[in-house]
Amino acid sequence: LINQGAIDAPFTYIPSTTNVGYCFKFAPEKGVVAPGGIQTIQISFNATVSGRFEEEFQFSVAGSPIPVILTIRQGLWELGGHICSCFPYTKTCRLTNTSLASLTFKLRMSDDGTQPAVSCFEQILNSSDPSWRKGIHFDVEPREFIMNPSQGTILPQGHQDIEVTLCSNTVMEFCRKMLVDLEEIDKGVASLTIMARCLVPELRVYPHILCYDECHPKVPYERKFLIRNNTNLPGCYGLIPQNHKEDAPVLYSSPKPCGIVQPHSTVEVPVVIKVQALGEHRTHVL
């Protein structure tokens, strides 16, 4: 409490009469704040009810017809802040049973798909996957959130730690709710808001041209180029397989066609060529 006035400000906490209000205690409940002074109020919370809430608490100030109001509501949970597309991110939350009876719960997301999401660790196992060229496509919306465990029973006065994993296949900002259903009680009795922003880091290639000089026909030659990641997010790269090999004057491949580039790091990618025809050739590697 801050007194921005020129005189003393006696204050008194006005007790709440709601079920949620009884879960909160304030100390001190009354006192005097000097002009320009500050009074720290300690808030204690002991949940005796389940479900989401938004509660107002009032402090009366002597001589003021309008009380000071403090609003307390459920908070937001940021899952990693900025995250990278196709990389799984996991955080842990805790469900606590403050009642004297066992509770059976089931978790669900307020808005999520059904088809399993694709992680970059799956992508890099297959350099010929069409997603490298055309992007990831789904017949239905992807299921990008996984809760583990997603259901169970919590003993009286017990708790259960929950791992929440987001593997986004969509470049967007997320604001989703994880809902808690209690068996034989109600659906959505509690919720946790999860926020994240999914981005794709910019990767840079050096050099832009690989010169192999003089090459003998159908003899393999290897050169390396660098992929640099200057961002704070990990990146995933994949060399797109060569099309129309039967007509190509130069065949290229790589023993390391896919991989991960960690934040602020560089990886070497080898490229092996075999010249199929005489002459000077220029081939684009994607």
Secondary structure by P-SEA (a helix, b strand, c coil): ccccccbbbbbbbbbbcccccccccccccbbbbcccbbbbbbbbbbbcccccbbbbbbbbcccccccbbbbbcbbbbbccccccccbbbbbbbbbbbcccbbbbbbbbbccccccccccaaaaaacccccccccccccccccccccccccbbbbcccbbbbbbbbbbccccccccccbbbbbcccccccbbbbbbbbbbbbbbbbcccccccccccccbbbbbbbbbbbcccbbbbbbbccccccccccbbbbbccccccccccbbbbbbbbbbbccccccccccc
